Amino acid sequence: MPFALIIAIAASLGVHALVLFVPDIDLSTAPAPPPLTAELLPLPKPLPQPKPKPKARLAPRHPLAKPRAPPAPILPQESDGAVPSLPPAGDLSPERAAGDSAAPPVTAEEASPAPAGDAAPAESRLPSHGMIRFRVDRGDRGFEIGRATHDWEIVDGAYRITSVTETTGLVALFKGVRIELESRGRLTADGLQPEHFQIRRDGHATNERAEFDWARMQVSIAGGVPLVLNVGAQDLLSFHYQFGFLPHPAANNRMPIATGKKYETYQLESLGDEEIEIPAGTFRTLHLRAPGDNTTELWLAYDYLLLPVKIRHIDRNGDGFVQVATEIQLSKD
């Protein structure tokens, strides 16, 4: 093969690898708002004003009569002492970040207080430590362009998940890329409750981060203005491991996710059960899809606590990248 052709192929793969490794996922399917229409109507005719009634004359008061005491004010009956609180001022939609399109409004149920962060740690449905290695392919033909490793640890009710993705082979020779994602937070009865999310590129921290304040029910994206936080919200990494805690993971769930660039609610469609064969073995999986301009699909292994064993991302240009598990290590305790 001519050397110039090899360079051209490597350049193309390098550019597509950058698209894959730089997390910029837009899975929202919120419909565009309908156009506003205005219709001018004639003003209604004013109604005739009623004639004022003559004031009644009061009888003259006797000079020795004592003035009547004013009636006692009617006080509200005492309740349990609870004082109703007003909602915070500003935009109550947590699904709108700066420059993003509007998302569905937050319901009262979604904005209800989350479990306290200092509550007793819940029993984990995940092993205290685990690791999944992935091979990153372009398309489904097994053409490797990179590798990824997910690693997590749970200690005393706190969790830490890391993901490292880097180019390999010919792509790495042309353009070496290393992307690190980190999610830290607490483990509650409802699953993972992230507190900090950060993206690093080639060892350097970026501004793509999210800070979760569950006490105030707020989330800050890239240090921006705090947004209203939804119960069950996840970040771009932790959401892969939250499905094992959902009561009905096969249902069409909506999940608020902070990607480090924005915070929106995503629709997850269930495509049913599917048996897949990948380098790590043959697995019975639940196939989920989050459609949109960019589409992400997940295959969650039933026999491995619904851990992700295959991930596919298709960008708006139709280019697909697939991560397939090559090795799964779980602690025995």
Contacts in CASP RR format, 6 or more apart in sequence:
PFRMAT RR
TARGET T0000
AUTHOR 0000-0000-0000
METHOD contacts of the structure
MODEL  1
MPFALIIAIAASLGVHALVLFVPDIDLSTAPAPPPLTAELLPLPKPLPQP
KPKPKARLAPRHPLAKPRAPPAPILPQESDGAVPSLPPAGDLSPERAAGD
SAAPPVTAEEASPAPAGDAAPAESRLPSHGMIRFRVDRGDRGFEIGRATH
DWEIVDGAYRITSVTETTGLVALFKGVRIELESRGRLTADGLQPEHFQIR
RDGHATNERAEFDWARMQVSIAGGVPLVLNVGAQDLLSFHYQFGFLPHPA
ANNRMPIATGKKYETYQLESLGDEEIEIPAGTFRTLHLRAPGDNTTELWL
AYDYLLLPVKIRHIDRNGDGFVQVATEIQLSKD
6 170 0 8 1.000
7 174 0 8 1.000
9 170 0 8 1.000
10 170 0 8 1.000
10 171 0 8 1.000
10 173 0 8 1.000
10 174 0 8 1.000
11 174 0 8 1.000
13 138 0 8 1.000
13 145 0 8 1.000
13 170 0 8 1.000
13 171 0 8 1.000
13 174 0 8 1.000
14 145 0 8 1.000
14 167 0 8 1.000
14 171 0 8 1.000
14 174 0 8 1.000
14 175 0 8 1.000
14 177 0 8 1.000
15 175 0 8 1.000
16 138 0 8 1.000
16 145 0 8 1.000
16 319 0 8 1.000
16 321 0 8 1.000
17 145 0 8 1.000
17 146 0 8 1.000
17 167 0 8 1.000
17 171 0 8 1.000
17 175 0 8 1.000
17 177 0 8 1.000
18 175 0 8 1.000
18 177 0 8 1.000
19 315 0 8 1.000
19 319 0 8 1.000
20 136 0 8 1.000
20 145 0 8 1.000
20 165 0 8 1.000
20 313 0 8 1.000
20 321 0 8 1.000
21 165 0 8 1.000
21 166 0 8 1.000
21 167 0 8 1.000
21 177 0 8 1.000
21 179 0 8 1.000
22 179 0 8 1.000
22 201 0 8 1.000
23 179 0 8 1.000
23 181 0 8 1.000
23 199 0 8 1.000
23 208 0 8 1.000
23 236 0 8 1.000
23 259 0 8 1.000
23 260 0 8 1.000
24 259 0 8 1.000
24 261 0 8 1.000
24 294 0 8 1.000
25 236 0 8 1.000
25 259 0 8 1.000
25 294 0 8 1.000
25 296 0 8 1.000
25 313 0 8 1.000
26 292 0 8 1.000
26 293 0 8 1.000
26 294 0 8 1.000
27 266 0 8 1.000
27 267 0 8 1.000
27 290 0 8 1.000
27 291 0 8 1.000
27 292 0 8 1.000
27 294 0 8 1.000
27 295 0 8 1.000
27 296 0 8 1.000
28 95 0 8 1.000
28 101 0 8 1.000
28 103 0 8 1.000
28 264 0 8 1.000
28 265 0 8 1.000
28 266 0 8 1.000
28 267 0 8 1.000
28 292 0 8 1.000
29 266 0 8 1.000
29 267 0 8 1.000
29 291 0 8 1.000
29 292 0 8 1.000
30 95 0 8 1.000
30 101 0 8 1.000
30 102 0 8 1.000
30 103 0 8 1.000
30 104 0 8 1.000
30 264 0 8 1.000
32 101 0 8 1.000
33 102 0 8 1.000
88 228 0 8 1.000
91 227 0 8 1.000
92 105 0 8 1.000
92 106 0 8 1.000
92 111 0 8 1.000
92 228 0 8 1.000
93 102 0 8 1.000
93 103 0 8 1.000
93 105 0 8 1.000
93 106 0 8 1.000
93 227 0 8 1.000
93 228 0 8 1.000
94 106 0 8 1.000
94 111 0 8 1.000
94 219 0 8 1.000
94 227 0 8 1.000
94 228 0 8 1.000
94 229 0 8 1.000
94 230 0 8 1.000
94 233 0 8 1.000
94 256 0 8 1.000
94 263 0 8 1.000
95 102 0 8 1.000
95 103 0 8 1.000
95 104 0 8 1.000
95 106 0 8 1.000
95 256 0 8 1.000
95 263 0 8 1.000
95 264 0 8 1.000
95 265 0 8 1.000
96 102 0 8 1.000
96 103 0 8 1.000
96 227 0 8 1.000
96 264 0 8 1.000
97 221 0 8 1.000
97 227 0 8 1.000
97 261 0 8 1.000
97 262 0 8 1.000
97 263 0 8 1.000
97 264 0 8 1.000
98 224 0 8 1.000
98 225 0 8 1.000
100 262 0 8 1.000
100 264 0 8 1.000
103 264 0 8 1.000
103 265 0 8 1.000
104 265 0 8 1.000
106 228 0 8 1.000
106 230 0 8 1.000
109 231 0 8 1.000
110 230 0 8 1.000
110 231 0 8 1.000
110 256 0 8 1.000
111 217 0 8 1.000
111 228 0 8 1.000
111 230 0 8 1.000
111 231 0 8 1.000
112 231 0 8 1.000
113 217 0 8 1.000
113 231 0 8 1.000
114 188 0 8 1.000
114 190 0 8 1.000
114 193 0 8 1.000
114 214 0 8 1.000
114 217 0 8 1.000
114 229 0 8 1.000
114 231 0 8 1.000
114 232 0 8 1.000
115 188 0 8 1.000
115 189 0 8 1.000
115 190 0 8 1.000
115 193 0 8 1.000
116 214 0 8 1.000
116 215 0 8 1.000
117 186 0 8 1.000
117 188 0 8 1.000
117 193 0 8 1.000
117 214 0 8 1.000
117 215 0 8 1.000
119 188 0 8 1.000
119 189 0 8 1.000
121 156 0 8 1.000
121 157 0 8 1.000
121 158 0 8 1.000
121 186 0 8 1.000
121 187 0 8 1.000
121 188 0 8 1.000
122 157 0 8 1.000
122 187 0 8 1.000
122 188 0 8 1.000
122 189 0 8 1.000
122 191 0 8 1.000
124 154 0 8 1.000
124 157 0 8 1.000
124 187 0 8 1.000
125 191 0 8 1.000
125 244 0 8 1.000
125 245 0 8 1.000
125 305 0 8 1.000
126 152 0 8 1.000
126 154 0 8 1.000
126 241 0 8 1.000
126 305 0 8 1.000
127 154 0 8 1.000
127 305 0 8 1.000
127 330 0 8 1.000
127 331 0 8 1.000
127 332 0 8 1.000
127 333 0 8 1.000
128 153 0 8 1.000
128 154 0 8 1.000
128 155 0 8 1.000
128 331 0 8 1.000
128 333 0 8 1.000
129 152 0 8 1.000
129 153 0 8 1.000
129 154 0 8 1.000
129 330 0 8 1.000
129 331 0 8 1.000
130 151 0 8 1.000
130 152 0 8 1.000
130 153 0 8 1.000
130 329 0 8 1.000
130 330 0 8 1.000
130 331 0 8 1.000
131 149 0 8 1.000
131 150 0 8 1.000
131 151 0 8 1.000
131 152 0 8 1.000
131 327 0 8 1.000
131 328 0 8 1.000
131 329 0 8 1.000
132 149 0 8 1.000
132 150 0 8 1.000
132 307 0 8 1.000
132 308 0 8 1.000
132 309 0 8 1.000
132 325 0 8 1.000
132 327 0 8 1.000
132 328 0 8 1.000
132 329 0 8 1.000
133 147 0 8 1.000
133 148 0 8 1.000
133 149 0 8 1.000
133 325 0 8 1.000
133 326 0 8 1.000
133 327 0 8 1.000
133 328 0 8 1.000
134 147 0 8 1.000
134 148 0 8 1.000
134 149 0 8 1.000
134 150 0 8 1.000
134 311 0 8 1.000
134 323 0 8 1.000
134 324 0 8 1.000
134 325 0 8 1.000
134 326 0 8 1.000
135 142 0 8 1.000
135 144 0 8 1.000
135 146 0 8 1.000
135 147 0 8 1.000
135 279 0 8 1.000
135 323 0 8 1.000
135 324 0 8 1.000
135 326 0 8 1.000
136 144 0 8 1.000
136 145 0 8 1.000
136 146 0 8 1.000
136 147 0 8 1.000
136 148 0 8 1.000
136 165 0 8 1.000
136 168 0 8 1.000
136 321 0 8 1.000
136 322 0 8 1.000
136 323 0 8 1.000
137 143 0 8 1.000
137 144 0 8 1.000
137 145 0 8 1.000
137 321 0 8 1.000
137 322 0 8 1.000
137 323 0 8 1.000
137 324 0 8 1.000
138 145 0 8 1.000
138 319 0 8 1.000
138 320 0 8 1.000
138 321 0 8 1.000
138 322 0 8 1.000
139 320 0 8 1.000
139 321 0 8 1.000
139 322 0 8 1.000
140 322 0 8 1.000
142 322 0 8 1.000
144 168 0 8 1.000
144 169 0 8 1.000
145 167 0 8 1.000
145 168 0 8 1.000
145 169 0 8 1.000
145 171 0 8 1.000
145 321 0 8 1.000
146 165 0 8 1.000
146 166 0 8 1.000
146 167 0 8 1.000
146 168 0 8 1.000
146 169 0 8 1.000
146 171 0 8 1.000
146 172 0 8 1.000
147 165 0 8 1.000
147 166 0 8 1.000
147 168 0 8 1.000
148 163 0 8 1.000
148 164 0 8 1.000
148 165 0 8 1.000
148 166 0 8 1.000
148 323 0 8 1.000
149 163 0 8 1.000
149 164 0 8 1.000
150 161 0 8 1.000
150 162 0 8 1.000
150 163 0 8 1.000
150 240 0 8 1.000
150 308 0 8 1.000
151 161 0 8 1.000
151 162 0 8 1.000
151 163 0 8 1.000
152 159 0 8 1.000
152 160 0 8 1.000
152 161 0 8 1.000
152 162 0 8 1.000
152 241 0 8 1.000
153 159 0 8 1.000
153 160 0 8 1.000
154 187 0 8 1.000
157 186 0 8 1.000
157 187 0 8 1.000
158 184 0 8 1.000
158 185 0 8 1.000
158 186 0 8 1.000
158 187 0 8 1.000
159 183 0 8 1.000
159 184 0 8 1.000
159 185 0 8 1.000
159 186 0 8 1.000
159 187 0 8 1.000
159 192 0 8 1.000
160 182 0 8 1.000
160 183 0 8 1.000
160 184 0 8 1.000
160 185 0 8 1.000
161 182 0 8 1.000
161 183 0 8 1.000
161 184 0 8 1.000
161 237 0 8 1.000
161 238 0 8 1.000
161 241 0 8 1.000
162 180 0 8 1.000
162 181 0 8 1.000
162 182 0 8 1.000
162 183 0 8 1.000
163 179 0 8 1.000
163 180 0 8 1.000
163 181 0 8 1.000
163 182 0 8 1.000
163 237 0 8 1.000
164 178 0 8 1.000
164 179 0 8 1.000
164 180 0 8 1.000
165 177 0 8 1.000
165 178 0 8 1.000
165 179 0 8 1.000
165 180 0 8 1.000
166 172 0 8 1.000
166 176 0 8 1.000
166 177 0 8 1.000
166 178 0 8 1.000
166 179 0 8 1.000
167 175 0 8 1.000
167 176 0 8 1.000
167 177 0 8 1.000
167 178 0 8 1.000
177 201 0 8 1.000
177 202 0 8 1.000
178 201 0 8 1.000
178 202 0 8 1.000
178 203 0 8 1.000
179 199 0 8 1.000
179 200 0 8 1.000
179 201 0 8 1.000
180 199 0 8 1.000
180 200 0 8 1.000
180 201 0 8 1.000
180 203 0 8 1.000
181 197 0 8 1.000
181 198 0 8 1.000
181 199 0 8 1.000
181 200 0 8 1.000
181 236 0 8 1.000
181 237 0 8 1.000
182 196 0 8 1.000
182 197 0 8 1.000
182 198 0 8 1.000
182 200 0 8 1.000
182 237 0 8 1.000
183 192 0 8 1.000
183 194 0 8 1.000
183 196 0 8 1.000
183 197 0 8 1.000
183 235 0 8 1.000
183 237 0 8 1.000
183 238 0 8 1.000
184 194 0 8 1.000
184 195 0 8 1.000
184 196 0 8 1.000
184 197 0 8 1.000
185 192 0 8 1.000
185 193 0 8 1.000
185 194 0 8 1.000
185 195 0 8 1.000
185 196 0 8 1.000
185 212 0 8 1.000
186 192 0 8 1.000
186 193 0 8 1.000
186 195 0 8 1.000
187 193 0 8 1.000
190 231 0 8 1.000
190 232 0 8 1.000
190 245 0 8 1.000
191 242 0 8 1.000
191 245 0 8 1.000
192 234 0 8 1.000
192 238 0 8 1.000
192 241 0 8 1.000
192 242 0 8 1.000
192 245 0 8 1.000
193 212 0 8 1.000
193 214 0 8 1.000
193 232 0 8 1.000
194 210 0 8 1.000
194 212 0 8 1.000
194 233 0 8 1.000
194 234 0 8 1.000
194 235 0 8 1.000
194 238 0 8 1.000
194 258 0 8 1.000
195 211 0 8 1.000
195 212 0 8 1.000
195 214 0 8 1.000
196 209 0 8 1.000
196 210 0 8 1.000
196 211 0 8 1.000
196 212 0 8 1.000
197 209 0 8 1.000
197 210 0 8 1.000
197 212 0 8 1.000
197 235 0 8 1.000
197 236 0 8 1.000
197 237 0 8 1.000
197 238 0 8 1.000
197 258 0 8 1.000
197 260 0 8 1.000
198 205 0 8 1.000
198 206 0 8 1.000
198 208 0 8 1.000
198 209 0 8 1.000
199 205 0 8 1.000
199 206 0 8 1.000
199 208 0 8 1.000
199 209 0 8 1.000
199 236 0 8 1.000
199 260 0 8 1.000
200 206 0 8 1.000
207 222 0 8 1.000
207 223 0 8 1.000
208 222 0 8 1.000
208 259 0 8 1.000
208 260 0 8 1.000
208 261 0 8 1.000
209 221 0 8 1.000
209 222 0 8 1.000
209 223 0 8 1.000
209 260 0 8 1.000
210 219 0 8 1.000
210 220 0 8 1.000
210 221 0 8 1.000
210 222 0 8 1.000
210 235 0 8 1.000
210 258 0 8 1.000
210 259 0 8 1.000
210 260 0 8 1.000
210 263 0 8 1.000
211 219 0 8 1.000
211 220 0 8 1.000
211 223 0 8 1.000
212 219 0 8 1.000
212 229 0 8 1.000
212 233 0 8 1.000
212 235 0 8 1.000
212 258 0 8 1.000
213 219 0 8 1.000
213 220 0 8 1.000
213 226 0 8 1.000
213 229 0 8 1.000
214 229 0 8 1.000
216 226 0 8 1.000
216 229 0 8 1.000
217 228 0 8 1.000
217 229 0 8 1.000
218 226 0 8 1.000
218 227 0 8 1.000
218 228 0 8 1.000
218 229 0 8 1.000
219 226 0 8 1.000
219 227 0 8 1.000
219 228 0 8 1.000
219 229 0 8 1.000
219 233 0 8 1.000
219 258 0 8 1.000
219 263 0 8 1.000
220 226 0 8 1.000
220 227 0 8 1.000
221 227 0 8 1.000
221 258 0 8 1.000
221 260 0 8 1.000
221 261 0 8 1.000
221 262 0 8 1.000
221 263 0 8 1.000
222 260 0 8 1.000
222 261 0 8 1.000
227 263 0 8 1.000
229 256 0 8 1.000
230 256 0 8 1.000
230 265 0 8 1.000
232 242 0 8 1.000
232 255 0 8 1.000
232 256 0 8 1.000
233 255 0 8 1.000
233 256 0 8 1.000
233 257 0 8 1.000
233 258 0 8 1.000
233 263 0 8 1.000
234 242 0 8 1.000
234 255 0 8 1.000
234 256 0 8 1.000
234 257 0 8 1.000
234 258 0 8 1.000
235 257 0 8 1.000
235 258 0 8 1.000
235 259 0 8 1.000
235 260 0 8 1.000
236 257 0 8 1.000
236 258 0 8 1.000
236 259 0 8 1.000
236 260 0 8 1.000
239 255 0 8 1.000
239 257 0 8 1.000
240 298 0 8 1.000
240 308 0 8 1.000
240 311 0 8 1.000
241 307 0 8 1.000
241 308 0 8 1.000
242 255 0 8 1.000
243 249 0 8 1.000
243 286 0 8 1.000
243 288 0 8 1.000
243 298 0 8 1.000
243 300 0 8 1.000
243 306 0 8 1.000
244 300 0 8 1.000
244 305 0 8 1.000
244 306 0 8 1.000
246 253 0 8 1.000
249 286 0 8 1.000
249 300 0 8 1.000
249 306 0 8 1.000
250 270 0 8 1.000
250 272 0 8 1.000
250 286 0 8 1.000
251 270 0 8 1.000
252 267 0 8 1.000
252 268 0 8 1.000
252 269 0 8 1.000
252 270 0 8 1.000
253 268 0 8 1.000
254 265 0 8 1.000
254 266 0 8 1.000
254 267 0 8 1.000
254 268 0 8 1.000
255 265 0 8 1.000
255 266 0 8 1.000
255 268 0 8 1.000
256 263 0 8 1.000
256 264 0 8 1.000
256 265 0 8 1.000
256 266 0 8 1.000
257 263 0 8 1.000
257 264 0 8 1.000
257 265 0 8 1.000
257 266 0 8 1.000
266 290 0 8 1.000
267 290 0 8 1.000
267 291 0 8 1.000
268 288 0 8 1.000
268 289 0 8 1.000
268 290 0 8 1.000
269 288 0 8 1.000
269 289 0 8 1.000
269 290 0 8 1.000
269 291 0 8 1.000
270 286 0 8 1.000
270 287 0 8 1.000
270 288 0 8 1.000
271 287 0 8 1.000
271 288 0 8 1.000
271 289 0 8 1.000
271 297 0 8 1.000
272 286 0 8 1.000
272 287 0 8 1.000
273 284 0 8 1.000
273 285 0 8 1.000
273 286 0 8 1.000
273 287 0 8 1.000
273 302 0 8 1.000
274 285 0 8 1.000
274 286 0 8 1.000
274 287 0 8 1.000
274 299 0 8 1.000
275 282 0 8 1.000
275 283 0 8 1.000
275 284 0 8 1.000
275 285 0 8 1.000
276 282 0 8 1.000
276 283 0 8 1.000
276 285 0 8 1.000
276 299 0 8 1.000
276 309 0 8 1.000
276 310 0 8 1.000
278 309 0 8 1.000
278 310 0 8 1.000
278 324 0 8 1.000
278 325 0 8 1.000
278 326 0 8 1.000
279 324 0 8 1.000
279 325 0 8 1.000
279 326 0 8 1.000
280 309 0 8 1.000
280 324 0 8 1.000
280 325 0 8 1.000
280 326 0 8 1.000
280 327 0 8 1.000
280 328 0 8 1.000
283 299 0 8 1.000
283 301 0 8 1.000
283 302 0 8 1.000
283 303 0 8 1.000
283 304 0 8 1.000
283 309 0 8 1.000
284 301 0 8 1.000
284 302 0 8 1.000
284 303 0 8 1.000
285 299 0 8 1.000
285 300 0 8 1.000
285 301 0 8 1.000
285 302 0 8 1.000
285 309 0 8 1.000
285 310 0 8 1.000
286 299 0 8 1.000
286 300 0 8 1.000
286 302 0 8 1.000
286 306 0 8 1.000
287 297 0 8 1.000
287 298 0 8 1.000
287 299 0 8 1.000
288 297 0 8 1.000
288 298 0 8 1.000
288 299 0 8 1.000
288 300 0 8 1.000
289 295 0 8 1.000
289 296 0 8 1.000
289 297 0 8 1.000
289 298 0 8 1.000
290 296 0 8 1.000
290 297 0 8 1.000
293 316 0 8 1.000
294 313 0 8 1.000
294 314 0 8 1.000
294 315 0 8 1.000
294 316 0 8 1.000
295 313 0 8 1.000
295 314 0 8 1.000
296 311 0 8 1.000
296 312 0 8 1.000
296 313 0 8 1.000
296 314 0 8 1.000
297 310 0 8 1.000
297 311 0 8 1.000
297 312 0 8 1.000
297 313 0 8 1.000
297 314 0 8 1.000
298 308 0 8 1.000
298 310 0 8 1.000
298 311 0 8 1.000
299 308 0 8 1.000
299 309 0 8 1.000
299 310 0 8 1.000
299 311 0 8 1.000
300 306 0 8 1.000
300 307 0 8 1.000
300 308 0 8 1.000
300 309 0 8 1.000
301 307 0 8 1.000
301 308 0 8 1.000
301 309 0 8 1.000
304 328 0 8 1.000
304 330 0 8 1.000
307 328 0 8 1.000
308 325 0 8 1.000
309 324 0 8 1.000
309 325 0 8 1.000
309 328 0 8 1.000
310 322 0 8 1.000
310 323 0 8 1.000
310 324 0 8 1.000
310 325 0 8 1.000
311 322 0 8 1.000
311 323 0 8 1.000
312 320 0 8 1.000
312 321 0 8 1.000
312 322 0 8 1.000
312 323 0 8 1.000
313 320 0 8 1.000
313 321 0 8 1.000
313 322 0 8 1.000
314 320 0 8 1.000
314 321 0 8 1.000
END
